[in-house]
Amino acid sequence: MTTRSTVYVGLGSNLDNPIHQLKQALLALNTIPTTVLLKHSALYRSKPLGPQNQPDYINAVAVLTTELAPLMLLNELQAIENKQGRVRTAQRWGPRTLDLDMLLYGNKQLETPQLTLPHPGLYDRAFVLYPLYECAPDLVLPNGLKAYDLIQRCSVMEMAQLNC
């Protein structure tokens, strides 16, 4: 019998109608083989991380179950990004049509050139922690803390939940 893992995926976009980009990505997540979208957070608007001369981001978190191994799932996530017009550049934290980041894959800890689990930015980014907390308020993260505990440590950033 194949094992199913619970996976948390961060979604972000600030180009080409970001709300539409995220809604399309949520539909696409449910088409990944042996993967089911269980739920997702509301959409949030936040200021960009890094260069500020770009549009605000729309962010969310999706909760999946999958039979795919982490690197296989990463390939599927990157295929969705590419299909939605993602162009990878050397600029870190630059504008993008879609960013799908695997935040957590069960309790797995992994470090490869392609993927680090848990996601290295998970513990200090409000635009990930708020929607993660919304999806799983009792989730204990690999560092032993809950998302709520980490939210209290985050620097205040302009962020708003959207009604859409």
C-alpha positions, 0 to 999 in steps of 0.5 A: 500500500502506498503512503499518502503524505500531507503537504503544505504549499505556499502560493504567490503571484504579483503579475498578470492578474494575481488573483486569477493566477492563484485560483488557476493554480488551485485548480491545477493542484487538484490535477496532479496525479495521486494528489488531492487538494484538501483545502486552502486558505483565503487569499492575502495581499502583502508587500513584496519581499525584497525589491519594493519597486514591484506590485504587491503579492497575493498569497495563500496556502494549500493543503494537499495529500499525495503519494508522490515523493517530494522531488516528483511533486516539486516537478509537478509544481514547477510544471504548473508554474511554467504553464502559467507563464513563470519565467525564472530569472537571476533576480531573487524575490523578483516579480512573478506570475506564479510561485509554488513553494513546498513548505512542508511535506509531512514531517520530512526533513530534506536538503538537496540542490533542488529542494529544502524541507521544511522551506527555509523561509517558513519560520519567519514570513508572515505571508506564509504563516498567517495562511498556514495558521488559517489552514492548520491552527494546531499544526506543530512545525518541525522546530516544535512550535506552532504557526501562531507562536511564530506569527507572534515573532514576525515583524509587522508587515502590511498584509490584508485578507481579501474577500474573493 
